[in-house]
């Protein structure tokens, strides 16, 4: 056997390598020839660090925004984000948090009596128990109140978790000052800081799990969520060690109250800024209420021709929003009202909440019912007041039904804002609630199939919906709107349902 055998292979990260093998042992076997151009030492070191701290198969095994955003055809990036590098900003904010945490730990030791000859171990233990008690109670309450909203609004709660943690750090660091000025206030400060840390743990745990699921879902193929979690743990361990080393060098020089507080607020401010920038760089491909509102609004503004990719929607997404269910128009930044998903139809109906039968007949094939809140129907003109819609889901609903229902609600909001902007009010009679819902439904029904296909082509995950926080309050099993006991064929109301 003579000649060379050249082998070309691709590793787990998608990089192509080649090797040459020649004859050995008298020409009976092939053995690898010594490489003519071995990799430099710094390249091998970087490659080793990548294997230790990055998931196996990076970048093909994670979403594009895990470390750097590299789409096939990159659109222009936002001004506030020169590059989408979440993990880099996440590492920097963790380092700042570790330094600030050392300042608060030193302050807590002073509060618990370290260095005070009159302090007792029992008193320090009771303070610790009291702080832990408020933290555990907050954990239970926060899990009940926020648990179902953490995954749909992962970016918001990831930032709020750090806000709560920084609030606890600031309170702990200021406690010695309170001890000197207001001796009775230190107990309240310790209890509040314990509650904020517990709130941070709940918000960070749930939102981080949702973000990890996102990062472990590449555009093509599948990722390993276990390996990604393990590598993230390695990075956090290294950052904690570096933070402790840097803090050990910094703390001996922070001997005055002014220097301690100046360093604290500088670190906290930098920590929050890095968090905000990093979270802005996360490009979610699942649709929650805010992203679905933006996507449908951009689609309608384009003349029903262009579907926005995830990056374009991320540019318009608000990280801090007190009403994720707001029906907002991007062009004017106007809010028509809000919408609630998963409401019980029996709770929506009432003396003023009657639903016209023609509306139910038109939407008989849909697995949802869209109607107004009772308070929205009190005024004669439904477009004049603050809009509040409810989406009541039918049994057997799927993700596509949630998407269509929300697009229907957004379209109603667009029509309401258009009605409010009319320069000559009173020229035409205001539309009735049923006319608004029916007109919006016809518009959505004509365009939704093309919109959904376009969303899939742009890389959106249309198989999963993140619009509903938790589970619906009730599902409509059956809805018979044909006959009422009083002979009225026009409406279905709660009283009629009870009389049957």
PAGUDO-963091 format. One line per field, with one value per residue (C-alpha): residue in three letters; chain; x, y, z. Coordinates in steps of 0.1 Angstrom, whole numbers, padded with zeros to 4 digits. Example, Ala and Ser with C-alpha at 12.3 -4.5 7.8 and 13.67 -1.06 7.14 Angstrom:
residuo <- [ala, ser]
cadena <- [A, A]
xx <- [0123, 0137]
yy <- [-0045, -0011]
zz <- [0078, 0071]
% end
This chain:
residuo <- [unk, unk, unk, unk, unk, unk, unk, unk, unk, unk, unk, unk, unk, unk, unk, unk, unk, unk, unk, unk, unk, unk, unk, unk, unk, unk, unk, unk, unk, unk, unk, unk, unk, unk, unk, unk, unk, unk, unk, unk, unk, unk, unk, unk, unk, unk, unk, unk, unk, unk, unk, unk, unk, unk, unk, unk, unk, unk, unk, unk, unk, unk, unk, unk, unk, unk, unk, unk, unk, unk, unk, unk, unk, unk, unk, unk, unk, unk, unk, unk, unk, unk, unk, unk, unk, unk, unk, unk, unk, unk, unk, unk, unk, unk, unk, unk, unk, unk, unk, unk, unk, unk, unk, unk, unk, unk, unk, unk, unk, unk, unk, unk, unk, unk, unk, unk, unk, unk, unk, unk, unk, unk, unk, unk, unk, unk, unk, unk, unk, unk, unk, unk, unk, unk, unk, unk, unk, unk, unk, unk, unk, unk, unk, unk, unk, unk, unk, unk, unk, unk, unk, unk, unk, unk, unk, unk, unk, unk, unk, unk, unk, unk, unk, unk, unk, unk, unk, unk, unk, unk, unk, unk, unk, unk, unk, unk, unk, unk, unk, unk, unk, unk, unk, unk, unk, unk, unk, unk, unk, unk, unk, unk, unk, unk, unk, unk, unk, unk, unk, unk, unk, unk, unk, unk, unk, unk, unk, unk, unk, unk, unk, unk, unk, unk, unk, unk, unk, unk, unk, unk, unk, unk, unk, unk, unk, unk, unk, unk, unk, unk, unk, unk, unk, unk, unk, unk, unk, unk, unk, unk, unk, unk, unk, unk, unk, unk, unk, unk, unk, unk, unk, unk, unk, unk, unk, unk, unk, unk, unk, unk, unk, unk, unk, unk, unk, unk, unk, unk, unk, unk, unk, unk, unk, unk, unk, unk, unk, unk, unk, unk, unk, unk, unk, unk, unk, unk, unk, unk, unk, unk, unk, unk, unk, unk, unk, unk, unk, unk, unk, unk, unk, unk, unk, unk, unk, unk, unk, unk, unk, unk, unk, unk, unk, unk, unk, unk, unk, unk, unk, unk, unk, unk, unk, unk, unk, unk, unk, unk, unk, unk, unk, unk, unk, unk, unk, unk, unk, unk, unk, unk, unk, unk, unk, unk, unk, unk, unk, unk, unk, unk, unk, unk, unk, unk, unk, unk, unk, unk, unk, unk, unk, unk, unk, unk, unk, unk, unk, unk, unk, unk, unk, unk, unk, unk, unk, unk, unk, unk, unk, unk, unk, unk, unk, unk, unk, unk, unk, unk, unk, unk, unk, unk, unk, unk, unk, unk, unk, unk, unk, unk, unk, unk, unk, unk, unk, unk, unk, unk, unk, unk, unk, unk, unk, unk, unk, unk, unk, unk, unk, unk, unk, unk, unk, unk, unk, unk, unk, unk, unk, unk, unk, unk, unk, unk, unk, unk, unk, unk, unk, unk, unk, unk, unk, unk, unk, unk, unk, unk, unk, unk, unk, unk, unk, unk, unk, unk, unk, unk, unk, unk, unk, unk, unk, unk, unk, unk, unk, unk, unk, unk, unk, unk, unk, unk, unk, unk, unk, unk, unk, unk, unk, unk, unk, unk, unk, unk, unk, unk, unk, unk, unk, unk, unk, unk, unk, unk, unk, unk, unk, unk]
cadena <- [A, A, A, A, A, A, A, A, A, A, A, A, A, A, A, A, A, A, A, A, A, A, A, A, A, A, A, A, A, A, A, A, A, A, A, A, A, A, A, A, A, A, A, A, A, A, A, A, A, A, A, A, A, A, A, A, A, A, A, A, A, A, A, A, A, A, A, A, A, A, A, A, A, A, A, A, A, A, A, A, A, A, A, A, A, A, A, A, A, A, A, A, A, A, A, A, A, A, A, A, A, A, A, A, A, A, A, A, A, A, A, A, A, A, A, A, A, A, A, A, A, A, A, A, A, A, A, A, A, A, A, A, A, A, A, A, A, A, A, A, A, A, A, A, A, A, A, A, A, A, A, A, A, A, A, A, A, A, A, A, A, A, A, A, A, A, A, A, A, A, A, A, A, A, A, A, A, A, A, A, A, A, A, A, A, A, A, A, A, A, A, A, A, A, A, A, A, A, A, A, A, A, A, A, A, A, A, A, A, A, A, A, A, A, A, A, A, A, A, A, A, A, A, A, A, A, A, A, A, A, A, A, A, A, A, A, A, A, A, A, A, A, A, A, A, A, A, A, A, A, A, A, A, A, A, A, A, A, A, A, A, A, A, A, A, A, A, A, A, A, A, A, A, A, A, A, A, A, A, A, A, A, A, A, A, A, A, A, A, A, A, A, A, A, A, A, A, A, A, A, A, A, A, A, A, A, A, A, A, A, A, A, A, A, A, A, A, A, A, A, A, A, A, A, A, A, A, A, A, A, A, A, A, A, A, A, A, A, A, A, A, A, A, A, A, A, A, A, A, A, A, A, A, A, A, A, A, A, A, A, A, A, A, A, A, A, A, A, A, A, A, A, A, A, A, A, A, A, A, A, A, A, A, A, A, A, A, A, A, A, A, A, A, A, A, A, A, A, A, A, A, A, A, A, A, A, A, A, A, A, A, A, A, A, A, A, A, A, A, A, A, A, A, A, A, A, A, A, A, A, A, A, A, A, A, A, A, A, A, A, A, A, A, A, A, A, A, A, A, A, A, A, A, A, A, A, A, A, A, A, A, A, A, A, A, A, A, A, A, A, A, A, A, A, A, A, A, A, A, A, A, A, A, A, A, A, A, A, A, A, A, A, A, A, A, A, A, A, A, A]
xx <- [0000, 0015, 0006, -0012, -0047, -0062, -0091, -0114, -0137, -0160, -0160, -0189, -0186, -0189, -0153, -0136, -0102, -0080, -0053, -0028, -0019, 0010, 0023, 0041, 0054, 0065, 0035, 0009, -0008, -0016, -0003, -0007, 0020, 0034, 0014, 0033, 0016, 0005, -0019, -0004, -0004, -0029, -0053, -0052, -0057, -0088, -0101, -0097, -0114, -0143, -0147, -0147, -0171, -0192, -0218, -0207, -0212, -0211, -0223, -0245, -0260, -0274, -0295, -0277, -0280, -0262, -0228, -0229, -0257, -0248, -0279, -0276, -0284, -0278, -0302, -0291, -0285, -0302, -0282, -0283, -0267, -0235, -0236, -0259, -0236, -0258, -0232, -0205, -0228, -0241, -0206, -0198, -0229, -0223, -0188, -0202, -0229, -0202, -0183, -0214, -0223, -0191, -0199, -0233, -0218, -0193, -0221, -0243, -0214, -0213, -0250, -0249, -0223, -0189, -0164, -0189, -0180, -0216, -0231, -0243, -0245, -0282, -0291, -0274, -0291, -0325, -0319, -0308, -0339, -0362, -0347, -0350, -0386, -0396, -0376, -0395, -0429, -0420, -0410, -0444, -0463, -0441, -0444, -0481, -0484, -0457, -0451, -0473, -0460, -0423, -0418, -0440, -0423, -0388, -0369, -0389, -0385, -0349, -0342, -0366, -0348, -0316, -0334, -0347, -0312, -0296, -0323, -0314, -0277, -0282, -0304, -0278, -0250, -0270, -0281, -0250, -0259, -0295, -0282, -0264, -0291, -0324, -0318, -0353, -0351, -0324, -0349, -0372, -0343, -0331, -0366, -0371, -0338, -0346, -0379, -0362, -0336, -0364, -0383, -0351, -0346, -0382, -0380, -0345, -0351, -0382, -0370, -0335, -0351, -0371, -0340, -0320, -0347, -0344, -0306, -0307, -0329, -0308, -0324, -0317, -0312, -0314, -0293, -0284, -0300, -0282, -0248, -0257, -0267, -0235, -0213, -0232, -0225, -0188, -0188, -0207, -0182, -0152, -0169, -0177, -0140, -0128, -0153, -0141, -0104, -0111, -0132, -0105, -0081, -0107, -0124, -0094, -0093, -0130, -0127, -0150, -0187, -0184, -0160, -0181, -0214, -0198, -0184, -0217, -0238, -0213, -0213, -0251, -0256, -0231, -0247, -0282, -0270, -0251, -0282, -0304, -0281, -0276, -0313, -0320, -0298, -0319, -0339, -0368, -0384, -0415, -0445, -0458, -0485, -0462, -0442, -0474, -0488, -0457, -0455, -0492, -0490, -0459, -0476, -0506, -0485, -0467, -0499, -0502, -0471, -0441, -0437, -0412, -0383, -0375, -0347, -0370, -0396, -0368, -0359, -0394, -0399, -0401, -0382, -0400, -0438, -0464, -0491, -0478, -0514, -0516, -0530, -0503, -0499, -0462, -0464, -0480, -0472, -0509, -0525, -0561, -0566, -0557, -0567, -0569, -0563, -0580, -0609, -0641, -0670, -0694, -0675, -0675, -0712, -0736, -0765, -0744, -0722, -0747, -0731, -0751, -0759, -0748, -0713, -0712, -0726, -0698, -0671, -0686, -0656, -0631, -0618, -0621, -0646, -0636, -0657, -0656, -0653, -0684, -0669, -0661, -0697, -0711, -0704, -0726, -0695, -0672, -0644, -0644, -0635, -0605, -0608, -0607, -0611, -0613, -0603, -0623, -0609, -0628, -0619, -0593, -0576, -0541, -0513, -0526, -0560, -0542, -0523, -0554, -0574, -0547, -0544, -0582, -0579, -0550, -0571, -0600, -0576, -0564, -0600, -0607, -0577, -0587, -0622, -0607, -0586, -0615, -0615, -0653, -0668, -0705, -0706, -0713, -0729, -0702, -0699, -0715, -0693, -0706, -0698, -0662, -0656, -0671, -0653, -0620, -0627, -0633, -0600, -0580, -0596, -0586, -0550, -0541, -0531, -0506, -0493, -0487, -0469, -0447, -0439, -0427, -0406, -0390, -0378, -0406, -0416, -0453, -0457, -0456, -0474, -0464, -0495, -0513, -0499, -0506, -0538, -0572, -0596, -0622, -0627, -0659, -0671, -0703, -0721, -0757, -0768, -0799, -0827, -0833, -0862, -0875, -0878, -0851, -0830, -0806, -0784, -0769, -0765, -0756, -0792, -0804, -0777, -0786, -0823, -0817]
yy <- [0000, 0033, 0070, 0091, 0089, 0123, 0123, 0153, 0154, 0178, 0181, 0186, 0224, 0222, 0230, 0210, 0193, 0173, 0148, 0129, 0092, 0074, 0039, 0024, -0010, -0021, -0007, -0029, -0003, 0034, 0057, 0095, 0116, 0144, 0176, 0201, 0231, 0224, 0248, 0276, 0273, 0302, 0286, 0253, 0271, 0289, 0256, 0239, 0268, 0266, 0228, 0235, 0264, 0262, 0235, 0205, 0213, 0250, 0270, 0245, 0231, 0264, 0293, 0320, 0346, 0324, 0340, 0359, 0365, 0352, 0348, 0336, 0370, 0395, 0425, 0458, 0456, 0480, 0511, 0499, 0465, 0464, 0426, 0401, 0385, 0375, 0353, 0380, 0405, 0378, 0371, 0407, 0413, 0382, 0395, 0429, 0411, 0390, 0421, 0439, 0408, 0409, 0444, 0433, 0402, 0424, 0447, 0418, 0404, 0438, 0438, 0403, 0414, 0406, 0430, 0440, 0428, 0432, 0411, 0376, 0345, 0340, 0375, 0370, 0337, 0352, 0379, 0353, 0332, 0362, 0371, 0335, 0333, 0363, 0349, 0315, 0332, 0353, 0322, 0306, 0338, 0346, 0311, 0313, 0348, 0347, 0310, 0308, 0341, 0334, 0314, 0336, 0368, 0353, 0384, 0407, 0385, 0379, 0416, 0421, 0392, 0412, 0444, 0425, 0411, 0445, 0459, 0433, 0440, 0478, 0472, 0448, 0473, 0502, 0483, 0493, 0529, 0523, 0506, 0539, 0563, 0543, 0513, 0499, 0500, 0473, 0445, 0458, 0462, 0427, 0412, 0432, 0421, 0385, 0389, 0405, 0377, 0351, 0370, 0370, 0333, 0326, 0350, 0341, 0303, 0303, 0328, 0312, 0278, 0294, 0311, 0279, 0261, 0288, 0287, 0249, 0250, 0258, 0269, 0235, 0202, 0197, 0209, 0193, 0212, 0192, 0199, 0236, 0238, 0221, 0245, 0275, 0262, 0261, 0296, 0309, 0290, 0307, 0341, 0337, 0328, 0358, 0380, 0367, 0373, 0408, 0416, 0403, 0429, 0457, 0454, 0463, 0497, 0505, 0515, 0546, 0548, 0571, 0548, 0517, 0533, 0548, 0515, 0498, 0521, 0520, 0482, 0480, 0506, 0488, 0454, 0466, 0482, 0451, 0430, 0452, 0452, 0414, 0406, 0430, 0407, 0376, 0369, 0347, 0326, 0317, 0341, 0356, 0383, 0412, 0396, 0384, 0419, 0433, 0407, 0411, 0449, 0449, 0425, 0447, 0478, 0462, 0458, 0421, 0412, 0410, 0389, 0403, 0379, 0374, 0399, 0427, 0419, 0419, 0454, 0466, 0445, 0462, 0445, 0462, 0463, 0464, 0452, 0424, 0420, 0456, 0460, 0485, 0501, 0504, 0533, 0557, 0539, 0541, 0516, 0507, 0486, 0451, 0415, 0386, 0350, 0320, 0337, 0319, 0328, 0325, 0353, 0375, 0373, 0393, 0418, 0441, 0413, 0396, 0381, 0384, 0350, 0360, 0365, 0330, 0316, 0333, 0319, 0284, 0268, 0285, 0271, 0304, 0332, 0368, 0393, 0425, 0428, 0440, 0473, 0480, 0477, 0502, 0533, 0539, 0540, 0510, 0528, 0558, 0540, 0518, 0486, 0452, 0420, 0384, 0353, 0323, 0290, 0260, 0224, 0210, 0243, 0243, 0269, 0281, 0289, 0310, 0329, 0335, 0346, 0371, 0384, 0389, 0409, 0431, 0437, 0449, 0472, 0486, 0494, 0510, 0533, 0542, 0551, 0573, 0592, 0603, 0641, 0644, 0623, 0619, 0620, 0582, 0562, 0544, 0507, 0483, 0457, 0429, 0449, 0455, 0419, 0405, 0430, 0422, 0385, 0386, 0406, 0381, 0351, 0362, 0368, 0345, 0314, 0333, 0351, 0318, 0303, 0334, 0331, 0296, 0306, 0334, 0310, 0315, 0285, 0282, 0248, 0263, 0293, 0314, 0336, 0319, 0322, 0289, 0271, 0286, 0294, 0274, 0257, 0259, 0223, 0232, 0264, 0263, 0298, 0289, 0292, 0310, 0305, 0340, 0335, 0360, 0348, 0377, 0373, 0347, 0360, 0346, 0347, 0327, 0301, 0297, 0293, 0263]
zz <- [0000, -0010, -0008, 0018, 0032, 0040, 0064, 0067, 0098, 0115, 0153, 0177, 0173, 0135, 0128, 0100, 0106, 0083, 0091, 0069, 0075, 0058, 0056, 0087, 0099, 0064, 0046, 0063, 0085, 0084, 0110, 0115, 0102, 0124, 0118, 0098, 0113, 0149, 0166, 0186, 0224, 0229, 0204, 0222, 0255, 0242, 0228, 0262, 0280, 0255, 0262, 0300, 0301, 0270, 0262, 0241, 0204, 0208, 0188, 0171, 0203, 0217, 0205, 0185, 0214, 0240, 0235, 0202, 0178, 0144, 0122, 0086, 0072, 0100, 0102, 0117, 0154, 0178, 0190, 0226, 0217, 0196, 0198, 0215, 0240, 0270, 0287, 0287, 0303, 0327, 0338, 0344, 0364, 0385, 0393, 0404, 0425, 0443, 0452, 0465, 0484, 0504, 0515, 0528, 0545, 0564, 0575, 0586, 0607, 0625, 0631, 0645, 0670, 0656, 0673, 0700, 0735, 0747, 0720, 0727, 0704, 0714, 0703, 0669, 0665, 0672, 0646, 0621, 0628, 0625, 0591, 0579, 0590, 0569, 0540, 0542, 0544, 0514, 0495, 0500, 0491, 0461, 0447, 0449, 0434, 0408, 0400, 0369, 0354, 0357, 0324, 0301, 0314, 0320, 0308, 0331, 0362, 0355, 0359, 0388, 0406, 0405, 0416, 0446, 0454, 0451, 0474, 0500, 0496, 0501, 0532, 0547, 0541, 0556, 0587, 0608, 0600, 0611, 0642, 0652, 0641, 0646, 0668, 0663, 0625, 0621, 0628, 0602, 0577, 0583, 0579, 0547, 0533, 0540, 0522, 0492, 0490, 0491, 0463, 0443, 0447, 0434, 0405, 0395, 0398, 0376, 0350, 0348, 0341, 0312, 0298, 0301, 0281, 0255, 0253, 0250, 0220, 0189, 0156, 0141, 0160, 0197, 0227, 0260, 0288, 0315, 0300, 0296, 0332, 0343, 0323, 0336, 0371, 0363, 0350, 0381, 0404, 0387, 0389, 0426, 0433, 0413, 0432, 0465, 0456, 0443, 0474, 0497, 0481, 0480, 0514, 0536, 0519, 0525, 0561, 0562, 0558, 0528, 0509, 0517, 0505, 0474, 0464, 0472, 0450, 0422, 0421, 0424, 0396, 0373, 0382, 0372, 0340, 0329, 0337, 0317, 0287, 0289, 0291, 0262, 0242, 0248, 0216, 0227, 0199, 0219, 0218, 0250, 0251, 0245, 0217, 0200, 0202, 0186, 0159, 0149, 0150, 0128, 0104, 0101, 0097, 0068, 0049, 0058, 0038, 0061, 0093, 0118, 0128, 0165, 0164, 0152, 0178, 0205, 0196, 0204, 0235, 0269, 0297, 0325, 0319, 0346, 0322, 0299, 0286, 0273, 0238, 0226, 0192, 0183, 0158, 0183, 0216, 0224, 0247, 0239, 0270, 0282, 0277, 0301, 0288, 0303, 0320, 0330, 0307, 0336, 0354, 0323, 0317, 0338, 0336, 0314, 0299, 0275, 0244, 0211, 0196, 0161, 0175, 0189, 0157, 0137, 0160, 0165, 0149, 0171, 0204, 0222, 0229, 0231, 0249, 0270, 0307, 0325, 0334, 0298, 0288, 0314, 0292, 0261, 0239, 0245, 0225, 0249, 0281, 0291, 0272, 0290, 0270, 0282, 0262, 0274, 0260, 0250, 0258, 0235, 0227, 0213, 0209, 0176, 0192, 0218, 0191, 0170, 0201, 0210, 0175, 0176, 0208, 0194, 0163, 0185, 0202, 0169, 0159, 0192, 0189, 0153, 0166, 0193, 0168, 0147, 0144, 0141, 0169, 0168, 0130, 0129, 0157, 0177, 0169, 0193, 0211, 0189, 0158, 0170, 0179, 0146, 0124, 0141, 0138, 0101, 0095, 0116, 0101, 0066, 0075, 0103, 0083, 0062, 0093, 0111, 0082, 0080, 0117, 0113, 0083, 0103, 0130, 0156, 0178, 0169, 0185, 0221, 0234, 0264, 0265, 0293, 0328, 0344, 0335, 0325, 0353, 0334, 0301, 0280, 0276, 0258, 0248, 0236, 0225, 0205, 0230, 0263, 0287, 0282, 0244, 0236, 0207, 0208, 0238, 0261, 0297, 0330, 0342, 0313, 0318, 0355, 0346, 0323]
% end
